[in-house]
């Protein structure tokens, strides 16, 4: 529930890295919510099985109603990121 700026200051990662992590997580979340199996998500995203599983654990851990707004925001990030890709 932290902003990207807060994450950058807490972790020391660059803004671009944090943005990439969020985009990757949003991709996994949306693909899972659409019923895509993890092995296919791994192939589509090019990420490791271990990372996909870690993201799945986070999704399960934070799936309560108090995080619904954040997951809704992740869907928006997914849609905006894919619109940008299609425009290029």
Order of alpha helices (4+ residues) and beta strands (2+ residues): alpha-alpha-alpha-alpha-alpha
